[in-house]
Amino acid sequence: MWQVKIEFEILQKTPLLPRLFLRNVTPHPNTQGVCEKWGEVIDSTLSQCHRCPVGESILVSLLWLSTLENFYTHERYRKALADSENVRRRTQKFVEDAKLFGIQSFCKDLVEVADILEKTTESTERETEPSDPKPTLKKIYEGLSLIEAKLQSVFAKHGLQKMNPVGGKYDPYDHEIVCHVPAEGMQPGTVALVTQDGYKLHGRTIRHAHVGVAVESQE
């Protein structure tokens, strides 16, 4: 915003001819051209004042002074309007983030339940014998599998996704290294195994995946 000090003086040395002084003018870079244009207008007005009777020249100068004041008022209004729009957008973004990530703490706790369910399902699968005449354990496994699938479906519905980093490059923003393994047929720096699943909520990592990264053999 321009900082303008306007002085309007009628000097006795120049028979009551008005002089308009603009001091300490610091225009915004985006309005540099406008400022120069107004300088031309004021210079033109002052040149007209010298050719007019005193009373008329005073009125002309006051008219331009009023116009200039209106211009500054309009600029202040535009700046206030832009500031208001920026505040509205930031507030809207804050509300949207609150809707998306308000359940983040709940999701962090819930994925631990998913871990237990997944490990129990895997353990039950290993203990199930196809030739076992008692199908109880098999039914338990099938039930656990359905529950796990449904849980992951609910996660996906609310934007919670399990990472699948095996075979991909190690990313410190998504993964946490817990061990290194020999790079057997894999590129060094590639995720070779996962010891704990990582999760993202609407693309934001809420729990890092614990991974083992392939490294070159020292042999």
TIMIRO-318344 format. One record per residue: x, y, z of N, C-alpha, C in turn. Coordinates in steps of 0.001 Angstrom, whole numbers, plus 500000, padded with zeros to 6 digits. Layout:
! residues N
XYZXYZXYZ
...
! end
This chain:
! residues 219
500854498817500000500000500000500000500888501230500000
500445502226499269501274503426499177501194504219500456
502353504756500822502391505678501945502535507078501350
501522507859501499501473509142500797501213510258501781
501995511256501683501730512465502457501464513584501457
500273514137501523499858515150500552499813516515501228
500475517418500658500436518782501173499949519700500061
498989520516500395498458521479499439498740522868499993
499569523614499328499977524915499831499679526001498801
499292527150499308499162528344498460500282529290498862
501268529405498016502461530178498338502296531624497881
502690532554498742502554533971498429503523534400497333
504642533713497227505630534111496232505154533863494808
504166532992494635503663532694493289502188533006493233
501828534264493349500484534817493434499365533815493591
499314533183494756498181532341495141497955531164494204
498989530755493459498825529574492609499045528326493454
498164527338493366498287526136494187499419525245493706
500051524639494675501083523651494347500792522376495130
500855521256494416500558519951495012501860519180495162
502162518797496406503400518075496676503074516640497107
503688515670496440503560514266496824504911513826497384
504923513501498679506177513142499329506109511711499876
507293511065499935507395509713500512506477508723499806
506462508763498495505602507852497740506363506559497494
505799505435497955506400504115497747505371503219497076
505302503192495740504266502404495065504570500926495122
503517500130495116503656498675495007504170498349493612
505054497344493473505587497005492143504510496764491102
503384496175491498502320495873490541501592497124490068
501747498251490778501030499475490416502001500593490062
503233500220489691504238501220489348503763502079488182
503199501427487160502719502166486002501603503120486347
500717502701487247499610503566487653500138504802488349
501149504607489208501734505738489934502338506743488961
503083506256487963503676507149486980502602507889486193
501509507193485888500412507828485158499818508966485970
499620508725487265499065509779488118500031510956488216
501328510681488199502296511777488212502149512652486989
501917512023485812501702512785484590500438513631484672
499377513037485248498112513771485371498276514992486259
498994514806487383499183515926488315500028517017487669
501088516617486949501905517621486264501079518402485260
500210517675484526499341518339483560498402519315484246
497888518909485398496971519779486146497670521050486596
498900520903487105499632522073487578499940523034486444
500234522467485260500499523354484125499242524116483728
498066523478483877496807524165483588496519525242484624
496938524990485873496671525947486938497328527294486651
498507527271486056499215528518485788498513529333484706
497673528693483891496975529414482835495552529787483221
495126529415484433493753529661484866493727530745485931
492593531351486100492428532261487229492653531493488520
492984532217489590493336531586490852492225530703491378
491007531200491426489896530418491971489656529142491202
489691529240489870489454528053489046490584527048489202
491816527535489293492953526624489442492886525870490762
492421526552491805492265525878493091491235524767492991
490121525044492321489073524029492173489567522836491358
490332523124490303490861522033489480491794521150490301
492658521790491095493585521019491924492857520192492967
491844520800493580491063520063494573490328518890493936
489878519070492697489201517980491996490148516805491788
491355517115491331492311516039491122492737515411492446
492839516233493471493178515702494787492114514730495273
490850515073495050489747514187495432489776512896494626
490081513028493325490165511837492471491286510910492927
492428511518493285493552510724493763493218510020495071
492514510714495952492100510106497222491163508932496985
490246509090496012489346507984495667490122506787495131
491174507082494363491991506002493818492657505207494941
493237505914495920493874505242497047492857504445497858
491665505012498025490613504291498753490256503001498029
490163503082496697489847501892495900490948500842496032
492210501292496039493317500351496186493282499664497553
492982500444498596492884499851499934491746498839499998
490648499150499312489506498226499278489890496929498572
490605497059497455491011495857496720491944494989497560
492858495617498280493778494862499130493023494166500259
492075494896500880491286494292501957490465493120501426
489929493273500204489143492196499593490019490976499320
491241491214498829492160490099498558492560489399499856
492823490180500907493167489582502205492019488737502738
490804489243502574489625488502503035489471487182502283
489740487210500977489639485992500175490702484976500593
491910485461500894492978484561501348492618483898502674
492036484676503583491610484120504873490527483071504659
489596483356503741488510482402503467489071481085502924
490044481178502011490626479967501434491394479163502477
492160479862503331492902479146504379491952478459505356
490866479155505688489884478565506598489227477344505969
488892477455504677488276476325503979489228475130503926
490527475412503672491521474329503641491637473674505018
491600474485506065491687473958507425490502473039507722
489300473456507295488099472646507530488181471335506754
488642471404505501488757470187504690489770469217505298
490904469745505760491904468877506395491359468250507672
490570469031508419489984468500509656489042467342509349
488293467453508238487385466371507852488161465123507440
489254465338506681490005464200506156490857463517507219
491507464319508070492494463767508986492058463808510446
490787464122510695490291464149512066490296462779512727
490276461720511906490252460352512448491649459730512454
492677460556512294494033460014512182494449459233513421
494201459781514610494584459083515844493826457769515982
492539457790515619491737456568515680492295455515514727
492695455948513529493233455008512549494538454384513032
495383455188513691496645454651514204496401453523515198
495383453678516030495060452626516999494433451418516313
493621451678515303492895450591514650493811449708513815
494851450281513232495740449451512410496495448439513269
496656448716514555497274447725515437496359446509515601
495046446764515630494089445653515659494198444848514371
494363445547513251494513444864511963495774444002511948
496838444487512586498072443694512667497831442370513393
497167442456514528496897441245515322496028440270514536
495010440807513870494110439955513092494857439277511951
495728440020511277496476439454510160497422438347510625
498126438579511724499061437569512222498322436318512706
497152436529513320496357435381513777495872434562512593
495451435252511540494983434560510334496109433756509700
497295434340509598498435433627509020498814432419509868
498773432581511183499115431469512074498106430337511942
496834430693511844495786429674511705495924428936510387
496299429666509325496463429042508013497575427999508047
498669428301508731499789427352508789499416426088509559
498545426232510546498185425088511378497052424255510782
496422424762509742495303424044509128495830422951508203
495390421728508418495780420592507583494626420252506640
494894420167505342493824419843504390493139418515504684
493905417547505229493332416220505489492721416104506880
492686417213507626492142417178508989490644416886508925
490189415795509586488756415464509546487902416478510303
488530417243511176487779418243511922487936419601511228
486867420103510646486978421343509862486912422615510708
486926422455512045486746423632512904487821424683512657
489081424257512647490181425199512468490126425864511095
489703425088510106489592425647508761488514426722508707
487402426477509388486321427463509418486761428734510147
487535428525511205488051429702511922488939430533510996
489779429841510239490663430541509306489857431299508259
488858430650507702488028431303506686487305432518507268
486824432368508502486146433493509145487087434662509388
488290434348509863489275435405510086489660436090508780
489764435315507716490109435886506410489031436857505941
487772436486506145486667437368505758486676438659506584
486948438513507877486997439700508746488128440627508315
489282440044508009490423440861507591490134441580506275
489530440862505329489196441477504040488191442611504223
487199442389505087486198443426505345486832444635506018
487748444390506937488414445492507636489220446343506656
489941445695505752490709446442504759489788447209503814
488623446641503528487644447334502685487128448600503365
486866448496504667486421449673505430487533450718505480
488765450268505653489900451194505645489938451977504329
489849451242503222489919451883501909488775452873501706
487609452543502225486445453425502090486694454775502735
487466454786503802487738456031504528489132456593504228
489742456124503146491018456694502705492241456139503387
492090455042504128493228454430504820493734453258503983
494970453354503525495523452346502628496784451726503222
496861450389503088498077449689503519499140449823502428
500376450095502840501475450182501876501909448785501445
502429448717500234502977447462499726504359447762499144
505346447967500020506640448477499546507607447437499005
507319446155499160508272445116498740508562445251497249
509859445311496937510269445441495542510459446878495107
510013447830495928510169449240495590511392449844496257
511708451060495883512858451749496457512547452202497880
513570452176498712513414452646500088513130454145500096
512116454549500848511723455952500963511668456311502450
512552457188502919512572457518504353511292458175504846
510500458729503919509242459351504327508142458313504580
508323457100504024507312456053504176507817454837504947
509131454643504974509682453400505526510655453682506662
510763452698507538511748452736508617512554451444508557
513866451580508388514723450406508246514930449745509607
514639448449509665514867447692510899515963446648510712
516307446356509454517378445395509197517833445524507751
518978444908507474519492444829506107519627443361505728
519338443062504481519415441681504008520255441652502738
520910440521502455521704440423501227520830440621499990
521385441330499031520640441611497800520735440419496860
519902439438497070519885438241496229518900438455495084
519453438892493955518610439147492792517835440450492879
518166441302493839517473442580493996518487443716493955
518040444868493536518893446043493516519153446530494939
520384446899495264520646447478496587519778448723496813
519282448863498025518396449980498329516937449667498102
516669448421497661515288447995497433514723447353498702
513451447565498944512793446948500100512629445458499830
513238444635500679513210443186500475512118442503501289
511803443045502467510778442427503310510152443489504211
508990443141504755508256444043505644507982443313506946
508387443908508064508115443302509370506879443908510034
506524445107509629505284445730510107504738446619508997
503466446425508676502857447183507584502776448671507918
502957449474506880502766450917507007501424451314506412
500894452448506861499581452905506391499622454387506038
498792454740505041498608456132504648497133456493504758
496879457705505232495514458227505319495393459375504334
494620459150503252494465460141502181495828460612501670
496742459659501493498056459980500953499070460444501973
498665460666503208499588461106504258499995459904505107
501295459702505263501791458570506047501488458775507524
500718457841508104500413457931509536501180456871510329
501710455866509618502595454904510266503588454380509243
504868454508509560505907454042508652505936452513508625
506224451986507445506402450543507314507793450172507818
507870449133508652509157448622509120509671447634508074
510804447954507493511252447180506338512693446718506501
513004445672505721514378445231505555514827445634504164
515989446260504065516467446797502787517627445952502275
517601445685500981518650444880500358519945445680500258
521053445023500592522379445644500480523308444672499767
524373445207499198525343444352498517526068443465499524
526334442250499101527056441317499965528499441777500145
529018441631501362530383442049501675531410440964501390
530966439838500909531890438729500630532784439051499447
! end
